[in-house]
Every structure is written in C-alpha cells, then in structure tokens.
Amino acid sequence: MDALTKKQTTNMTERRVIFIGKKPLHSYVRAVVMAMEEGDRSIQLVARGATIGRAVDVAEVCRRRSGHIAQGLPETVTVEHLACGSESLENEDGSVRTVSVLRIDLHGEGEPVSAD
C-alpha cells in the first residue's frame, strides 16, 4: 500500500481511504483504479481545504470512467455518500486552525471493461 492510501474499518467492513493532496489528478485516479483492481470496491476520497476541488474531479473521472487512465475501473462506479465538515488542525507554531473536509465514498460494481 502506498503513501496515498490506508485501510479504515467502518461498520464491520474495510474501506480503502485515499487522501487527496497536491499531486496531479491522474495520480489519484490511478490510485482508485489500482485499489479496485486489487478487490477493494469501496473507496473513500478525503480532501482538506484547497484540494477539495481535486477530490471532486477524481470522483467524476472515476464515475464517468473517462480517459485512458480510468480503463481498469469496474463497469459502474457510483458516489454512495458525501460528507462535508471541518477539522481543527494544530500548526507548527501551536496555533489551531479550522479547515474544511470533504469525504466522498465511491463504490464499484461489475468487472473492469476493456477498451478493445
């Protein structure tokens, strides 16, 4: 498992969590594809602050299965749940700031469709 992802146990099932950061969009789409190819069909994208827009883009590319990089995704990828909130984070200087957090739950069904 790479630095982008980790497993989270919720409601007796394991869900792979992919943290969205400053890397290019295709890096996160590829992380979703790899997770689903490994059998994890329930994925959660987590983004904070300025990266929220990128998380939405990743979810939409996966949902629409658009682009060459998304070819390994299952037949259907749906957005199961969206959660918007905020978290308090402590800075290096000890001050606390509040940042927005978006969690997007994706679920893949079916077999990967080849581009033949």
C-alpha positions in Angstrom: 0.0 0.0 0.0 1.4 3.4 -1.0 1.5 6.6 0.9 -1.7 7.8 -0.7 -3.9 5.1 0.8 -4.7 3.4 4.0 -7.4 1.0 5.2 -10.2 2.1 7.5 -12.6 -0.2 9.3 -16.1 1.1 9.4 -19.3 -0.8 10.2 -17.6 -4.2 10.1 -16.2 -3.6 6.5 -12.9 -2.4 5.4 -12.8 0.7 3.2 -9.7 2.0 1.5 -9.1 5.7 2.1 -7.3 7.8 -0.4 -6.1 11.2 0.8 -6.2 13.8 -1.9 -3.3 16.2 -1.9 -1.3 18.3 -4.4 -0.3 15.6 -6.8 -1.7 15.6 -10.4 -5.3 14.3 -10.9 -4.2 11.2 -12.7 -2.2 10.0 -9.7 -5.3 9.8 -7.6 -7.4 8.3 -10.4 -4.7 5.6 -10.8 -4.8 5.0 -7.0 -8.6 4.4 -7.2 -8.1 2.1 -10.3 -5.3 0.1 -8.5 -7.4 -0.3 -5.3 -10.4 -1.6 -7.3 -8.2 -3.9 -9.3 -6.9 -5.3 -6.0 -10.5 -6.1 -5.0 -11.4 -3.0 -2.8 -14.7 -1.9 -4.4 -15.5 0.6 -1.6 -13.2 3.6 -1.6 -13.3 6.9 0.4 -11.6 10.0 -1.0 -10.7 12.5 1.7 -9.7 16.1 0.9 -9.0 19.1 3.1 -9.1 22.8 2.1 -7.8 23.7 -1.3 -7.7 20.1 -2.5 -11.5 19.6 -2.2 -11.9 20.6 -5.9 -9.4 17.9 -7.0 -11.3 15.2 -5.0 -14.5 16.1 -6.8 -12.6 15.9 -10.1 -11.2 12.5 -9.2 -14.6 11.2 -8.2 -16.2 12.4 -11.5 -13.4 11.0 -13.7 -13.9 7.6 -12.0 -17.7 7.8 -12.1 -17.7 8.7 -15.8 -14.8 6.3 -16.5 -13.3 8.9 -18.7 -9.8 8.9 -20.0 -7.3 6.2 -20.7 -6.2 6.0 -17.1 -9.7 5.0 -15.9 -9.9 1.9 -18.1 -9.3 -0.5 -15.3 -12.4 0.6 -13.3 -15.4 -1.6 -12.9 -18.5 -1.2 -15.2 -20.2 1.1 -12.8 -18.7 3.4 -10.2 -21.2 5.3 -8.1 -20.9 8.0 -5.4 -22.5 6.4 -2.4 -22.1 9.2 0.1 -20.8 12.7 0.5 -19.8 14.2 3.9 -18.8 17.8 4.3 -17.4 19.0 7.6 -14.5 20.7 9.3 -11.5 19.7 11.4 -9.2 21.6 13.7 -5.5 21.2 12.9 -2.6 22.4 15.0 0.1 24.4 13.2 3.8 24.0 13.8 3.7 27.2 16.0 1.0 25.7 18.2 -1.9 27.7 16.9 -5.1 25.9 15.8 -6.9 26.5 12.5 -10.1 25.1 11.1 -10.1 23.5 7.7 -13.0 22.2 5.6 -13.0 18.4 4.9 -14.9 16.6 2.1 -15.3 12.8 2.2 -16.5 11.0 -1.0 -17.5 7.4 -0.8 -17.2 5.5 -4.1 -18.4 2.0 -4.9 -17.5 -0.1 -8.0 -19.7 -2.8 -9.3 -19.1 -5.3 -12.1 -16.0 -6.3 -13.9 -13.4 -4.0 -15.5 -14.4 -3.2 -19.1 -11.5 -3.5 -21.6 -11.0 -0.8 -24.2 -10.8 -3.4 -27.1 
